[in-house]
Each structure stands twice: as structure tokens, then as C-alpha cells.
Amino acid sequence: MRLRALLDTEALGLRLLSGEDELDRTVRGVMTTDLRDPSRYLSGGELVLTGLAWRRGPADSEPFVRILTAAGVAGLAAGEAELGSVPADLVTACARHRLPLFTVDEEVAFAAITEYVVRQVSGERAGDLAAVVDRHRRLMSPGPGGGGPDAVLDLLGSDLDLRAWVLSATGREIGGSGHPLPPALRAELAGAQQAASRTGRRAPYRVAAQGGRTFSLFPVRAGDGSADVRAAVLSDWFLAVAADAGEWPAERLDLLHGVTQLIAVERDRRDAARAVRRRLAAEVFELVRGGAPPAEIGARLRAAAPVLLPGTGGTPSWQIVVARAEWAGGGVPAGPAAQALLEEALADPERPGPDAADRVAVAAVEDTAIALVPLPAPRDASPDAGPRDEGAPDEGAPRPLRAEQLVAVLRGPMSRGLADDGRLTVGVSAAVHSPDGLRGALEEARHARRVAAARPGRVCVAGHEELASHVLLLPFVPDDVRRAFTARLLDPLRDYDRRHRAELIPTLEAFLDCDGSWTRCATRLHLHVNTLRYRIGRIEQLTGRDLSRLEDKLDFFLALRMN
């Protein structure tokens, strides 16, 4: 199909502004975009539709047109709704680069033009697999004609008999083909995708999952693709296809890679829509961190609630979650990755789909992410609620988020994505019931994250309930002091265990965990009590300590916790 044919179709409402000599160009597809650099989604021959939201000033037109020309697009059609008319600087840039430029009547929807072009082009290429991609473009376009990831996956099933799912880095289902995967399998696939991405293997990644099922995983790269892979794998989506792509022809592989590009456009669009919420969250946390009066924080929360935390209703209780991602050697901008990761980890588990991540407000502060998590108001909190027995449990009370829930969501997939050089530490505050408590909750979550950071492991989470014990002190002990303290107490035992395989350190841990009970400890370790007494005596001999004394027991306990 030629550009001239589009211009001659009155129903499309196109008017030519420049490029009359180029109207014999062939149109091979259509794409709607408001990205400043859409080159990664262009393959050449497209009619590009734009609402001009990318243009912030006259200087933006020249680089935008240059990018389209380099990608080999057939023409550009600009809507007038955003600016009232197509700006002269865009007309000049298109004329300079010989790119045909059309204006679209306000009464004509982009979806109507998209559907017309796809129908014409697909009719000319009936039976060609690339026609499926064009149908995907129509379904992924914004507006009433768009269907989102589920529409694309349904089309894969109907046209190619492929069952596929779009999953987040945590294994949450973003879109599916009507057959939900079990949570354990989704987590397994997410971990496999991250591990493969970290090794730099060429996609798709073939995975033999538990139960004997084979999946092929295709990464969905968001943004401009320039993020460090160490951070990107913690937030990227991916397409999981229930098939072995190693047996596919090149045409089908190209098709699936094209599908991931279309889903990436959807991801970018949703991230752009989420930008306002993220900015509002940053403003709220800036007030909290700066010690603003509770009344000011409350007023800001109420004003921002429809955008910041849609659907919460009433006056919720709150929790704060703080997460930090770190890599050996540094150099990774981890704040955005931690932000996207918390949005996914705290998504509503009862609500599949991309919008479920909008239940929380998350701000990125350098390499740390801070989330404000609303808890629903008690169901019996209305003025008409009847009296309740004092001893009865409040079934309508909000259920606070617990550290164990985040461990269950994060540890499996993230441990593989962090590999050997990364760590993720998370702290969870207690619930507070008014803006007055938010500052304290933020400090509580920060302290809890420091407690988590004092533990070994790739993914560590600590809750507010742990701050009442001795472990609150551990994160504030200088690293060199901690190393010297643990070395003095535990190095002699490690050396002895290495030479004699005596298992003194596991014995010490069990003895302290059993509160010094000889019988319970011997039973747990399947030892005779005399053997246990011999081992404890050897520990005392090697360290010069007496495990009958409370002070020495406490020193050993702290050394093991700091180890």
C-alpha cells in the first residue's frame, strides 16, 4: 500500500503538510508512539502516528525526525489534540529530511487509522507470519482499540497455538492466556530468567521446569535498554512460552522477539503513567524525612490519594517498607531497580495484571526505595457497627504486612538474579494509624533494613518486631570491630573443625539454641550426652571461655549472629 492511497481515503482525515514528492513510498505497517526515541520499535516502512507529547520545545523536532528517517519509516502523521496544530518547526524538520508529514483531524481516532492500515497490509500478506505481528500492533495500540498483554497472548494462542504468559521479575503474572501457572512454577521461571540474563546468554532461554515441562523465556526490555544488566534483571518483565524454541524456524523466533518489543512498549507506557505517582510519593516522603508537621503530611496525603493510592477508600493504616540493592564494586544505579522491584513485590496478590502494582506508592532515593503501603480500614469501623466483645478478635482489623511474606516473594527469584555479587536488604515497619506516626515508621523500617543487612545471604528481610531484641544493636557496630570480635571467638573453632571435622560450630549453635540444655541439645544432634560434653569442653578449651556463664554464652550468641 502507498502513502498516496492513505491520503486519498477521506475517512482517515489525513491532510498533507510536506513531502508531496514522496507519496509513492510503500507502507508496511503502522506504529503509535509518543516516545522521544522510538527507534528500537521500528523496522522500516511504518506510518508513525504521534500525539506530539514527546515535544517539549522547538528544538525537539529535528532529533525526532532524524531518528525516524534513519529507521526508514514511510511517513509521519501528527494529531492536533495536544498542541492545537502541528508546529512549524516539525514541518520544517520533515521537509529538510524529505519525510512525508500528515496532520490527523481531531475527529479521527488513531485506532481507526491503525486498523485500516493493518487490514490493508495484512490482506496483501495473507498467510505470512509477519501479519500476526501487525495484528499485535493493533491490539497493543492505546485507546479503545487496544487490548494490552492479554490480547497479544490470546492471539498467540489462536494463531500459533502457543500458550504464553508475561511475568514480572518476582514471578507475578502480568498477563496470561487463560491458564494461570502455579506460584511455585512462576517463581522458578523468574529465577531461571534472571540467572540466564546475568550470564549474557542469547535469548530465548530454554528451561526444563519441575514436572517435566519445557519453557522458552524471552526477556522484555523496558526503557532504552541502557541499564546495567545487574539492575535490569531485578525489574524486567519476560515472556514465558510453554514450548521448546530450540526447534523453531528463524521466522517464528523473529515473531516472538517482535512480540516482546510490543509488550515492552506497553511496559514503557505504564511506567510513564506511573511517573506521576512516583513523583507524588517522593514529595510525601520528603515531607516525612524533613520532619514536616503531621497536619501538613496528612493534607498532602489526602490531596494526592486519588492518584497516589487509588482505591484505598476511607482512612487507611500505613506501613513503610525500605529496600536497598547493592553490588560488589558499585557503579550500578540501583534506585530505579529497587523501586520497580518493590512495586512488584508489594503488588496486590488478589489482582493479576499490570495495574495490581499500583496499590503502593514507591519513591527512589539514590540506591534505596521507600514504599508507602496502605492497609484497608477495619470493616467494622463504621458508626453503625454494633458493640464488640472485649475478648473477641477484631476480624475487621487491618492485617499488617510481615517480613515472612516478602521473603517468600523475593528470596527464590532474586537470589539467582543477584548472583554472587549482589545483595537485597529490606526492612518493614509496624502499622501506624495516622500521618503522625509516619516519621517513626520510616525510621523503624530503616533500622529493620540495617538489621537485615547484618545477616548473611543474598536476600534478607527484617521486620519491626525484631527491633525490640538485642539484634537492634548489631548493625551499628563498626565492621572492623565486628570482624575482630567474631574472629577472636570463632576462628579457633573454624580451624579446629577444618582439621578434625569436629563440627564444633554447629554444636555451639545448637547448644545455645537449646538454652544450654544438655539433654535437648544431645537429642537434637543425635549425640550421647558425654560426646556433647566433650565437644563443649573442647570449645571452652580453645577459646578460654566458660559456657556455664551467661556473659560468655551471650558473647558466643552475638558472634554467631554477626558471623
VOGU-3710 file (C-alpha; in Angstrom, 3 decimals, decimal comma):
1> mrlralldte> 0,000/0,000/0,000  1,227/3,501/-0,902  1,072/6,662/1,193  -0,909/8,252/-1,637  -3,705/5,726/-1,081  -3,985/6,762/2,559  -4,185/10,429/1,614  -6,945/9,677/-0,890  -9,040/7,828/1,736  -11,312/10,596/3,040
11> alglrllsge> -12,481/8,602/6,084  -8,948/8,712/7,538  -8,954/12,529/7,759  -5,317/12,949/6,689  -4,011/16,264/5,310  -0,547/16,547/3,746  1,764/19,214/5,218  5,036/18,297/3,431  6,580/15,590/1,260  4,335/15,632/-1,804
21> deldrtvrgv> 7,134/14,105/-3,910  7,439/11,090/-1,554  3,845/9,824/-1,632  4,753/6,705/-3,604  6,512/5,208/-0,573  5,278/1,757/0,465  3,609/1,399/3,867  4,418/-1,935/5,530  2,958/-1,290/8,992  1,801/1,292/11,497
31> mttdlrdpsr> 3,017/2,347/14,947  1,654/4,778/17,534  4,255/6,429/19,773  4,944/9,435/21,951  8,452/8,305/22,882  11,241/10,749/22,108  13,273/7,882/20,659  11,086/5,061/19,290  13,844/3,621/17,082  14,026/0,309/18,947
41> ylsggelvlt> 10,424/-0,454/17,920  10,817/0,459/14,233  11,830/-1,915/11,471  11,222/0,341/8,438  8,225/1,149/6,262  5,884/2,186/9,086  3,425/5,041/9,147  4,189/6,579/12,548  1,244/8,140/14,440  2,047/10,588/17,248
51> glawrrgpad> 0,132/12,876/19,563  3,243/15,130/19,920  3,521/14,540/23,688  7,267/13,996/23,116  7,714/17,631/22,001  8,639/19,985/24,816  10,054/22,760/22,640  11,041/23,653/19,054  14,475/22,062/19,479  12,912/18,591/19,909
61> sepfvrilta> 11,533/18,276/16,366  14,831/17,950/14,490  16,249/14,980/16,506  12,866/13,204/16,462  12,559/13,452/12,673  16,202/12,446/12,237  15,561/9,245/14,252  12,501/8,357/12,150  14,361/8,984/8,900  17,284/6,805/9,986
71> agvaglaage> 14,836/3,992/10,830  13,380/4,160/7,308  9,768/4,971/8,205  7,368/5,703/5,349  5,740/8,790/6,849  4,663/10,675/9,983  1,086/11,602/10,949  0,628/14,062/13,831  -2,539/14,646/15,838  -3,679/18,165/16,658
81> aelgsvpadl> -5,331/17,493/20,016  -2,187/18,090/22,133  -0,983/21,430/20,687  -3,951/22,618/18,626  -1,963/22,493/15,399  1,201/20,896/14,062  4,111/23,248/14,962  6,069/24,899/12,161  9,403/23,517/13,455  8,157/19,968/12,879
91> vtacarhrlp> 7,014/20,848/9,345  10,445/22,367/8,621  12,324/19,343/10,001  10,234/16,896/7,944  10,758/18,933/4,787  14,517/19,032/5,408  14,696/15,236/5,777  12,157/14,553/2,968  9,834/12,758/5,404  6,145/12,986/4,390
101> lftvdeevaf> 4,172/14,702/7,161  0,396/14,491/7,617  -1,930/16,060/10,129  -4,798/13,985/11,561  -8,219/15,515/12,035  -9,270/15,691/15,709  -12,426/13,733/14,907  -10,421/10,701/13,704  -9,004/8,255/16,281  -5,528/6,822/15,807
111> aaiteyvvrq> -7,055/3,384/16,347  -9,190/3,837/13,220  -6,126/4,650/11,092  -4,206/1,770/12,643  -6,966/-0,714/11,939  -7,316/0,452/8,343  -3,584/0,223/7,598  -3,225/-3,179/9,269  -6,235/-4,530/7,392  -4,829/-3,368/4,048
121> vsgeragdla> -1,280/-4,559/4,698  -2,369/-7,870/6,235  -4,611/-8,557/3,252  -1,625/-8,185/0,961  0,422/-10,614/3,049  -2,179/-13,218/3,949  -0,621/-16,300/5,429  2,602/-14,514/6,286  3,619/-14,805/9,974  4,504/-11,123/9,988
131> avvdrhrrlm> 0,796/-10,376/9,599  0,340/-11,668/13,143  2,756/-9,022/14,407  0,703/-6,336/12,679  -2,390/-7,606/14,462  -0,438/-7,416/17,712  0,395/-3,788/16,976  -3,301/-3,035/16,594  -4,137/-4,756/19,868  -1,343/-3,048/21,769
141> spgpggggpd> -2,185/0,449/20,500  -3,592/2,872/23,109  -7,235/3,846/23,241  -10,430/1,810/22,949  -8,946/-0,403/20,244  -6,129/-1,620/22,471  -6,239/-4,849/24,423  -2,980/-4,948/26,384  -0,783/-8,018/27,026  -3,703/-10,456/27,394
151> avldllgsdl> -4,913/-9,670/23,867  -1,454/-10,367/22,460  -1,204/-13,662/24,338  -4,677/-14,734/23,224  -3,634/-14,016/19,650  -0,514/-16,152/20,059  -2,735/-18,993/21,188  -5,307/-18,653/18,416  -2,868/-18,019/15,548  0,155/-20,089/16,525
161> dlrawvlsat> -1,216/-22,499/19,155  1,262/-21,166/21,733  0,416/-20,797/25,432  2,339/-17,889/26,899  2,467/-15,666/29,969  4,026/-12,277/30,735  5,683/-12,455/34,173  7,488/-9,926/36,328  10,932/-10,398/37,882  9,235/-11,687/41,052
171> greiggsghp> 7,140/-14,179/39,073  3,911/-12,180/39,327  1,563/-12,716/36,382  1,193/-9,559/34,286  -0,820/-11,258/31,557  -1,794/-14,796/30,665  -3,546/-16,892/28,081  -6,332/-18,058/30,383  -4,427/-20,845/32,149  -2,741/-19,474/35,316
181> lppalraela> 0,586/-21,002/36,290  1,139/-22,218/39,878  3,021/-19,678/42,051  5,962/-22,043/42,629  6,401/-22,548/38,877  6,223/-18,803/38,203  8,904/-18,177/40,822  11,067/-20,927/39,311  10,779/-19,412/35,832  11,564/-15,927/37,145
191> gaqqaasrtg> 14,717/-17,186/38,828  15,785/-19,060/35,692  15,241/-15,996/33,523  17,340/-13,797/35,814  20,145/-16,330/36,082  20,296/-16,698/32,289  20,257/-12,927/31,740  23,133/-12,472/34,174  25,287/-14,903/32,170  24,735/-12,965/28,955
201> rrapyrvaaq> 23,254/-15,948/27,118  21,383/-15,240/23,921  17,609/-15,391/24,320  15,372/-17,325/24,273  16,369/-19,266/27,377  15,272/-22,892/27,447  14,142/-24,104/30,894  13,196/-27,638/31,906  10,933/-26,822/34,849  9,816/-29,097/37,641
211> ggrtfslfpv> 7,199/-31,553/36,447  8,966/-32,107/33,140  7,517/-29,075/31,320  9,769/-27,154/28,930  9,521/-23,379/28,647  11,261/-20,812/26,462  11,856/-17,434/28,095  12,107/-14,164/26,153  13,234/-11,031/28,083  11,080/-7,912/27,768
221> ragdgsadvr> 13,450/-4,968/27,988  11,917/-1,715/29,256  13,259/1,808/28,713  16,111/2,454/26,307  17,933/-0,801/27,125  20,986/1,020/28,526  20,526/-0,061/32,171  23,209/-2,227/33,752  22,089/-5,844/33,394  22,703/-6,431/37,120
231> aavlsdwfla> 19,971/-3,936/37,965  17,769/-4,592/34,923  17,137/-8,262/35,723  15,572/-7,263/39,054  12,793/-5,313/37,347  12,401/-6,611/33,778  9,325/-8,460/32,595  9,684/-11,592/30,480  7,581/-13,745/28,173  7,323/-17,423/29,157
241> vaadagewpa> 6,186/-19,714/26,334  5,244/-23,348/27,006  7,333/-24,742/24,135  10,907/-25,562/23,178  12,052/-22,674/20,969  15,206/-24,595/20,064  13,130/-26,414/17,455  11,618/-23,297/15,872  12,444/-21,810/12,455  14,004/-18,350/12,323
251> erldllhgvt> 10,716/-16,746/11,223  8,908/-17,844/14,365  11,766/-16,699/16,607  11,687/-13,292/14,918  7,952/-13,151/15,515  8,304/-13,823/19,254  11,083/-11,258/19,560  8,725/-8,809/17,875  6,029/-9,654/20,396  8,398/-8,868/23,272
261> qliaverdrr> 9,081/-5,467/21,689  5,352/-4,772/21,592  4,998/-5,784/25,240  7,971/-3,538/26,053  6,033/-0,625/24,554  3,165/-1,471/26,903  5,610/-1,631/29,831  7,089/1,761/28,917  3,600/3,238/28,600  2,590/2,004/32,039
271> daaravrrrl> 5,849/3,233/33,563  5,220/6,659/32,046  1,720/6,679/33,544  3,219/5,694/36,901  5,695/8,600/36,845  3,200/10,988/38,452  2,538/8,574/41,314  6,259/8,107/41,882  6,799/11,864/41,963  3,964/12,342/44,467
281> aaevfelvrg> 5,418/9,557/46,622  8,798/11,314/46,602  7,121/14,554/47,711  5,316/12,823/50,592  8,483/11,091/51,781  10,406/14,350/51,528  7,911/15,883/53,972  8,209/12,856/56,274  12,019/12,819/56,189  12,184/16,566/56,672
291> gappaeigar> 10,109/16,480/59,864  7,104/18,363/58,472  4,120/18,747/60,844  1,739/15,749/60,750  -1,107/18,029/59,661  0,854/19,048/56,562  1,736/15,428/55,752  -1,895/14,377/56,235  -3,149/17,161/53,966  -0,666/16,203/51,258
301> lraaapvllp> -1,681/12,546/51,513  -5,383/13,369/51,249  -4,819/15,609/48,240  -2,656/13,029/46,448  -4,618/9,910/47,446  -6,726/9,563/44,231  -3,521/9,344/42,155  -1,022/8,105/44,713  -3,032/5,264/46,240  -6,185/4,733/44,153
311> gtggtpswqi> -8,986/2,683/45,579  -7,836/2,724/49,228  -11,008/4,425/50,459  -11,561/5,823/53,911  -8,606/6,500/56,197  -6,210/3,560/55,960  -3,470/2,474/58,263  0,043/2,547/56,866  3,264/0,605/56,787  6,597/1,654/55,319
321> vvaraewagg> 8,995/-0,707/53,557  12,603/0,244/52,774  14,712/-1,760/50,306  18,309/-1,375/49,220  20,127/-3,129/46,376  23,929/-3,292/46,391  26,565/-4,847/44,156  30,236/-5,509/44,762  32,315/-2,768/43,198  29,350/-0,371/42,999
331> gvpagpaaqa> 28,757/1,592/39,839  25,153/0,419/39,428  22,294/2,974/39,682  20,166/0,705/41,836  17,438/3,124/42,991  15,082/2,662/39,991  15,577/-1,122/40,058  14,767/-1,283/43,781  11,749/0,944/43,153  10,317/-1,272/40,395
341> lleealadpe> 11,115/-4,359/42,455  9,180/-3,109/45,500  6,205/-2,175/43,310  6,090/-5,759/42,063  6,816/-7,423/45,417  4,068/-5,413/47,147  1,506/-5,781/44,342  -1,983/-6,894/45,261  -1,806/-10,741/45,253  -5,555/-10,993/44,601
351> rpgpdaadrv> -5,368/-8,849/41,459  -3,364/-10,182/38,490  -2,379/-7,798/35,715  -0,140/-4,741/35,327  -2,303/-2,401/37,424  -2,029/-4,530/40,585  1,329/-2,856/41,288  -0,483/0,459/41,794  -1,637/-0,445/45,308  1,545/1,069/46,806
361> avaavedtai> 3,428/4,341/46,386  7,187/3,895/45,959  9,906/6,540/45,723  13,548/6,002/44,740  16,179/7,749/46,849  19,657/7,054/45,394  20,136/3,272/45,761  17,222/2,890/48,205  13,495/2,523/47,557  10,844/3,566/50,099
371> alvplpaprd> 7,280/2,260/49,820  4,120/3,517/51,496  1,770/0,538/51,887  -1,880/1,258/52,770  -3,733/-1,231/54,911  -7,520/-1,305/54,451  -9,577/0,328/57,181  -11,364/-2,097/59,568  -14,625/-3,338/58,110  -16,445/-2,755/61,407
381> aspdagprde> -15,203/0,806/61,831  -18,430/2,442/60,612  -20,536/4,451/63,069  -23,371/1,916/62,699  -21,259/-1,053/63,790  -22,600/-2,750/66,875  -20,691/-3,358/70,119  -17,956/-5,994/70,103  -16,943/-8,292/72,943  -13,729/-7,092/74,568
391> gapdegaprp> -12,155/-10,531/74,328  -13,150/-11,223/70,724  -10,574/-10,832/67,954  -11,131/-7,919/65,626  -11,695/-9,720/62,327  -12,064/-6,405/60,524  -8,716/-5,023/61,684  -6,086/-4,423/59,013  -3,629/-7,241/58,516  -0,111/-5,812/58,554
401> lraeqlvavl> 2,475/-6,943/56,044  5,025/-9,304/57,612  8,653/-9,850/56,711  7,974/-13,518/56,001  5,627/-12,581/53,153  8,343/-10,595/51,389  10,886/-13,361/51,954  8,507/-15,813/50,268  8,085/-13,490/47,260  11,684/-12,332/46,848
411> rgpmsrglad> 14,174/-14,932/48,005  13,783/-17,558/45,266  13,930/-15,421/42,099  16,090/-12,579/43,452  18,806/-14,815/44,889  19,517/-16,054/41,368  19,283/-12,605/39,826  21,701/-11,107/42,355  24,179/-13,917/41,581  27,456/-13,772/43,535
421> dgrltvgvsa> 27,972/-10,014/43,609  24,641/-8,525/44,688  22,539/-8,152/47,831  18,991/-7,040/48,535  18,089/-5,990/52,077  14,582/-4,992/53,148  13,081/-3,544/56,322  9,367/-3,468/57,267  7,830/-1,092/59,810  4,887/-1,692/62,118
431> avhspdglrg> 1,460/-0,374/61,116  0,640/3,223/62,051  -2,855/4,629/62,049  -2,331/8,302/61,243  0,196/10,569/59,481  1,623/11,394/62,933  3,336/8,017/63,011  4,839/8,014/59,522  8,164/9,550/60,531  8,621/6,942/63,254
441> aleearharr> 7,583/4,196/60,842  10,190/5,371/58,321  12,947/5,262/60,933  11,710/1,865/62,114  11,846/0,454/58,572  15,349/1,882/58,084  16,583/0,290/61,305  14,968/-3,010/60,356  16,774/-2,901/56,989  20,093/-2,409/58,827
451> vaaarpgrvc> 19,288/-5,468/60,932  18,652/-7,404/57,707  21,948/-6,124/56,268  23,824/-7,573/59,259  22,752/-11,081/58,258  24,400/-13,342/55,689  22,610/-14,112/52,442  21,678/-12,526/49,115  18,124/-11,565/50,133  17,487/-10,592/53,754
461> vagheelash> 14,314/-9,109/55,226  13,710/-7,930/58,798  10,517/-6,719/60,438  9,805/-4,207/63,165  9,233/-6,950/65,743  12,968/-7,728/65,718  13,886/-4,224/66,833  12,890/-4,958/70,418  15,688/-7,503/70,879  19,470/-7,366/71,144
471> vlllpfvpdd> 19,861/-7,590/67,344  18,890/-3,916/67,127  22,442/-3,113/68,243  24,288/-5,249/65,699  24,012/-3,034/62,606  25,543/-0,114/64,461  28,731/-1,903/65,474  31,588/-0,849/63,135  32,569/-3,530/60,617  36,174/-3,809/61,821
481> vrraftarll> 35,024/-4,242/65,425  32,560/-6,942/64,401  35,189/-8,792/62,387  37,707/-8,675/65,223  35,131/-9,833/67,776  33,888/-12,793/65,709  37,431/-13,785/64,682  38,602/-13,881/68,290  35,775/-16,202/69,328  35,100/-18,294/66,235
491> dplrdydrrh> 38,373/-18,584/64,277  39,884/-21,144/66,701  36,752/-23,273/66,286  36,783/-22,959/62,478  40,420/-24,002/62,328  39,783/-26,989/64,572  36,726/-28,045/62,536  38,709/-27,755/59,320  41,489/-30,004/60,630  39,410/-32,552/62,549
501> raeliptlea> 35,864/-32,304/61,113  34,663/-31,987/64,683  31,590/-29,811/63,967  32,253/-27,577/66,949  30,487/-24,529/65,492  27,239/-26,413/64,640  27,393/-27,924/68,125  27,794/-24,462/69,680  24,825/-23,107/67,686  22,606/-25,995/68,761
511> fldcdgswtr> 23,707/-25,725/72,410  22,819/-22,035/72,588  19,572/-22,588/70,692  18,588/-25,177/73,326  19,293/-22,645/76,118  22,210/-24,723/77,376  20,125/-27,852/77,958  22,413/-30,888/77,661  19,573/-33,359/77,108  17,665/-31,365/74,469
521> catrlhlhvn> 20,847/-30,463/72,592  22,115/-34,052/72,580  18,740/-35,247/71,303  18,699/-32,652/68,528  22,222/-33,566/67,399  21,672/-37,320/67,855  24,662/-37,498/70,212  25,332/-39,140/73,538  25,392/-36,546/76,314  29,022/-37,441/77,090
531> tlryrigrie> 30,005/-36,714/73,477  28,248/-33,354/73,706  30,063/-32,569/76,968  33,384/-33,427/75,305  32,680/-31,040/72,411  31,593/-28,183/74,673  34,709/-28,744/76,774  36,866/-28,544/73,642  35,138/-25,241/72,690  35,893/-23,808/76,137
541> qltgrdlsrl> 39,486/-25,013/75,971  40,101/-23,470/72,523  38,515/-20,108/73,338  39,233/-19,705/77,056  35,522/-19,142/77,708  33,089/-20,822/80,134  29,705/-21,728/78,644  28,160/-22,025/82,077  28,498/-18,231/82,432  25,737/-16,024/80,983
551> edkldfflal> 28,249/-13,413/79,739  30,192/-15,957/77,694  27,020/-17,506/76,307  25,876/-14,062/75,177  29,245/-13,302/73,554  29,126/-16,531/71,566  25,497/-15,875/70,586  26,319/-12,393/69,269  29,412/-13,633/67,458  27,338/-16,252/65,638
561> rmn> 24,684/-13,681/64,699  27,322/-11,280/63,352  29,169/-14,013/61,501
//
